[in-house]
Amino acid sequence: MSSRHVSPISPATAPRFGRLSVTGTGGRYPPLLTSVVLLPLLLLLFFSFLYPVGRMLVGSLFKPGFALDNYIRMFTEPLYLKVLLRTLWIALATTISAFVLGYPVAFAMARAGGKLSLWIAACVLVPLWTSVLVRSYAWIILLQRRGVLNDILIRTGIIEEPLRMIYTEGSVIVAMTHVMLPFMVLPIYGALRTIPKELPQAAANLGASVLTTFFKVILPLSLPGVFAGTLMTFILALGFYVTPALVGGPQTMMMATLIGQQTTVLLNWPFAGALATVLLVVTLVLTFMFRRVLATSRGFANV
């Protein structure tokens, strides 16, 4: 039998799979064609975001001359500062509760196999297919004074009088957590799916316990998904409107509800623009700070 002599591939001629290299004119497009392809997206971004935000900012600063009265009113009247702080607190509490409840669900989805994983994924995705309005009214039915929970507690003898569960900050946090939970679960699930199963097994073979393996291996490697889900949940919670308005009522008014009141009831568009601008700036600043703080962790180094 004759043997073949396989010559080694020189580094100069070896194909590079780690980086996409474009030779010649393949993969390159003329600047005009690139501009035409990007033009619809740029127009959509301009007319749906940049132009409305610019009009809102101009309307809050000029009446008709340049003035900061709306912003001075925002920061001098305690009511509006209280609403802003309440919005930040509820958004933070919703994010924390969504993470505490969502991480085990995402972990179970990533580690379960077969039909069990499909059932868990269905339980996570079905709420996304249901209207937020319907889910908010469902919580009203559950939490109102003559609702399902109060009836169960009274019939079992745990309480004698109905408890005040609706129109509180707690009810808003619970309802918003239910709505925001898929936005926390899915990014964490995506990060957990990318972790090779051999790494936890190797840690266990080296003598690490289950908790040590989780906190030293799994959790750090899933931090990019945690960051994405936390940031998405927090930003969406800051501007949430339907659930706080229905479940919270006027006692737990948030910034989105206040802005809607200024535009639809009081017709004070300049002040509503000032409120929206402050909320937008606060969101951008907190997002940047959140990214910088969490980037110090090794798990966020490449996010």
For each residue, the residues with C-beta under 8 A, 3 or more apart:
1:
2:
3:
4:
5:
6:
7:
8:
9: 13 14
10: 13 14
11: 14
12:
13: 9 10
14: 9 10 11
15:
16: 19 21
17:
18:
19: 16
20:
21: 16
22: 26 27 28
23: 26
24:
25: 28
26: 22 23
27: 22
28: 22 25
29: 33 34 37
30: 33 34
31: 34 35
32: 35 36
33: 29 30 36 37
34: 29 30 31 37 38
35: 31 32 38 39
36: 32 33 39
37: 29 33 34
38: 34 35 41 42
39: 35 36 42 43
40: 43 44
41: 38 44 45
42: 38 39 45 46
43: 39 40 46 47
44: 40 41 47 48
45: 41 42 48 49 50
46: 42 43 49 50 51
47: 43 44 50 51
48: 44 45 51 52
49: 45 46 52 53
50: 45 46 47 53 54
51: 46 47 48 54 55
52: 48 49 55 56
53: 49 50 56 57 280
54: 50 51 57 58
55: 51 52 58 59 273
56: 52 53 59 60 273 276 277
57: 53 54 60 61 273 277
58: 54 55 61 62
59: 55 56 62 269 270 273
60: 56 57 70 71 270 271 273 274 276 277
61: 57 58 66 67 68 70
62: 58 59 65 66 67
63: 67 69 270
64:
65: 62
66: 61 62
67: 61 62 63 70
68: 61 71 72
69: 63 72 73
70: 60 61 67 73 74 270 271 273 274
71: 60 68 74 75 274 278
72: 68 69 75 76
73: 69 70 76 77 80 271 274
74: 70 71 77 80 81 271 274 275 278
75: 71 72 80 81
76: 72 73
77: 73 74 80 81
78: 81 82
79: 82 83
80: 73 74 75 77 83 84 258 275
81: 74 75 77 78 84 85
82: 78 79 85 86
83: 79 80 86 87 253 254 255 258
84: 80 81 87 88 255 278 279 282
85: 81 82 88 89
86: 82 83 89 90 169 252 253 254
87: 83 84 90 91 238 254 255 256 279
88: 84 85 91 92 238 282 286
89: 85 86 92 93 169
90: 86 87 93 94 169 172 173 176 237 244 252 254
91: 87 88 94 95 234 237 238 240
92: 88 89 95 96 234
93: 89 90 96 97 173
94: 90 91 97 98 173 176 177 180 233 234 237
95: 91 92 98 99 180 184 230 233 234 237
96: 92 93 99 100
97: 93 94 100 101 173 174 177
98: 94 95 101 102 177 180 181 183 184 229 233
99: 95 96 102 103 184 226 229 230 233
100: 96 97 103
101: 97 98 104 105 177 181
102: 98 99 105 106 181 184 185 188 229
103: 99 100 106 107 184 188 226
104: 101 107 108
105: 101 102 108 109 120 124 181 185
106: 102 103 109 110 184 185 186 188 189 192 225
107: 103 104 110 111 188 192 218
108: 104 105 111 112 120
109: 105 106 112 117 120 121 124 185 189 192
110: 106 107 189 192 193 195
111: 107 108 192
112: 108 109 116 117 120
113: 116 117
114: 117 118
115: 118 119
116: 112 113 119 120
117: 109 112 113 114 120 121
118: 114 115 121 122
119: 115 116 122 123
120: 105 108 109 112 116 117 123 124
121: 109 117 118 124 125
122: 118 119 125 126
123: 119 120 126
124: 105 109 120 121 127 128 181 182 185 186
125: 121 122 128 129 182
126: 122 123 129 130
127: 124 130 135 178 179 181 182
128: 124 125 182
129: 125 126
130: 126 127 134 135
131: 134 135
132: 135 136 179 242 243
133: 136 137 242 246
134: 130 131 137 138
135: 127 130 131 132 138 139 175 178 179 243
136: 132 133 139 140 175 179 242 243 246 247
137: 133 134 140 141 246
138: 134 135 141 142
139: 135 136 142 143 171 174 175 178 243 247
140: 136 137 143 144 147 166 246 247
141: 137 138 144 147 148
142: 138 139 147 148 149
143: 139 140 147 149 165 166 171 174 247
144: 140 141 147 150 165 166
145: 150 162 163 164 165 166
146: 150 151 162
147: 140 141 142 143 144 150 151 165 166
148: 141 142 151 152
149: 142 143 152 153 165
150: 144 145 146 147 153 154 159 162 163 165
151: 146 147 148 154 155
152: 148 149 155 156
153: 149 150 156 158 159 163
154: 150 151 157 158 159 160 162
155: 151 152
156: 152 153
157: 154
158: 153 154
159: 150 153 154 162 163
160: 154
161:
162: 145 146 150 154 159
163: 145 150 153 159
164: 145 167 168
165: 143 144 145 147 149 150 168 170 171
166: 140 143 144 145 147 171 247 249
167: 164 171 247 248 249 251 252
168: 164 165 171 172 248 251 252
169: 86 89 90 172 173 248 252
170: 165 173 174
171: 139 143 165 166 167 168 174 175 247 248
172: 90 168 169 175 176 243 244 247 248 252 254
173: 90 93 94 97 169 170 176 177
174: 97 139 143 170 171 177 178
175: 135 136 139 171 172 178 179 243 247
176: 90 94 172 173 179 180 237 240 243 244
177: 94 97 98 101 173 174 180 181
178: 127 135 139 174 175 181
179: 127 132 135 136 175 176 240 243
180: 94 95 98 176 177 183 184 233 236 237
181: 98 101 102 105 124 127 177 178 184 185
182: 124 125 127 128 185 186
183: 98 180 186 187 229 232 233 236
184: 95 98 99 102 103 106 180 181 187 188 229 230 232 233
185: 102 105 106 109 124 181 182 188 189 229
186: 106 124 182 183 189 190 229
187: 183 184 190 191 225 226 228 229 232
188: 102 103 106 107 184 185 191 192 222 225 226 229
189: 106 109 110 185 186 192 193 225
190: 186 187 193 194 225
191: 187 188 194 195 221 222 223 224 225 226 228
192: 106 107 109 110 111 188 189 195 218 222 225
193: 110 189 190
194: 190 191 221
195: 110 191 192 199 200 217 218 221 222
196: 199
197: 200 201
198: 201 202
199: 195 196 202 203 217 221
200: 195 197 203 204 213 217 218
201: 197 198 204 205
202: 198 199 205 206
203: 199 200 206 208 212 213 216 217
204: 200 201 207 208 210 213
205: 201 202
206: 202 203
207: 204
208: 203 204 212 213 216 217
209: 212 213
210: 204 213 214
211: 214 215
212: 203 208 209 215 216
213: 200 203 204 208 209 210 216 217 218
214: 210 211 217 218 219
215: 211 212 218 219
216: 203 208 212 213 219 220
217: 195 199 200 203 208 213 214 220 221
218: 107 192 195 200 213 214 215 221 222
219: 214 215 216 222 223
220: 216 217 223 297 298 299
221: 191 194 195 199 217 218 299
222: 188 191 192 195 218 219 225 226 299
223: 191 219 220 226 227 294 297 299 300
224: 191 227 228 299 300 302 303
225: 106 187 188 189 190 191 192 222 228 229
226: 99 103 187 188 191 222 223 229 230
227: 223 224 230 231 291 294 300 303
228: 187 191 224 225 231 232 303
229: 98 99 102 183 184 185 186 187 188 225 226 232 233
230: 95 99 184 226 227 233 234 290
231: 227 228 234 235 287 290 291
232: 183 184 187 228 229 235 236
233: 94 95 98 99 180 183 184 229 230 236 237
234: 91 92 94 95 230 231 237 238 286 290
235: 231 232 238 239 283 287
236: 180 183 232 233 239 240
237: 90 91 94 95 176 180 233 234 240
238: 87 88 91 234 235 255 279 282 283
239: 235 236 255 256 279 283
240: 91 176 179 236 237 243 244 254 256
241: 244 245 254 256 257 260
242: 132 133 136 245 246
243: 132 135 136 139 172 175 176 179 240 246 247 248
244: 90 172 176 240 241 247 248 252 253 254 256 257
245: 241 242 248 249 256 257 260
246: 133 136 137 140 242 243 249
247: 136 139 140 143 166 167 171 172 175 243 244
248: 167 168 169 171 172 243 244 245 251 252 253 254 257
249: 166 167 245 246 252
250: 253
251: 167 168 248
252: 86 90 167 168 169 172 244 248 249
253: 83 86 244 248 250 257 258 261
254: 83 86 87 90 172 240 241 244 248 257 258
255: 83 84 87 238 239 258 259 275 279
256: 87 239 240 241 244 245 259 260 279
257: 241 244 245 248 253 254 260 261
258: 80 83 253 254 255 261 262 275
259: 255 256 262 263 272 275 276 279
260: 241 245 256 257 263 264
261: 253 257 258 264 265 266
262: 258 259 265 266 268 269 271 272 275
263: 259 260 266 267 268 269 272
264: 260 261 267
265: 261 262
266: 261 262 263
267: 263 264
268: 262 263 271 272
269: 59 262 263 272 273
270: 59 60 63 70 273 274
271: 60 70 73 74 262 268 274 275
272: 259 262 263 268 269 275 276
273: 55 56 57 59 60 70 269 270 276 277
274: 60 70 71 73 74 270 271 277 278
275: 74 80 255 258 259 262 271 272 278 279
276: 56 60 259 272 273 279 280
277: 56 57 60 273 274 280 281
278: 71 74 84 274 275 281 282
279: 84 87 238 239 255 256 259 275 276 282 283
280: 53 276 277 283 284
281: 277 278 284 285
282: 84 88 238 278 279 285 286
283: 235 238 239 279 280 286 287
284: 280 281 287 288
285: 281 282 288 289
286: 88 234 282 283 289 290
287: 231 235 283 284 290 291
288: 284 285 291 292
289: 285 286 292 293
290: 230 231 234 286 287 293 294
291: 227 231 287 288 294 295
292: 288 289 295 296
293: 289 290 296
294: 223 227 290 291 297 300
295: 291 292 300 301 303
296: 292 293 300
297: 220 223 294 300 301
298: 220 301
299: 220 221 222 223 224
300: 223 224 227 294 295 296 297 303
301: 295 297 298
302: 224
303: 224 227 228 295 300
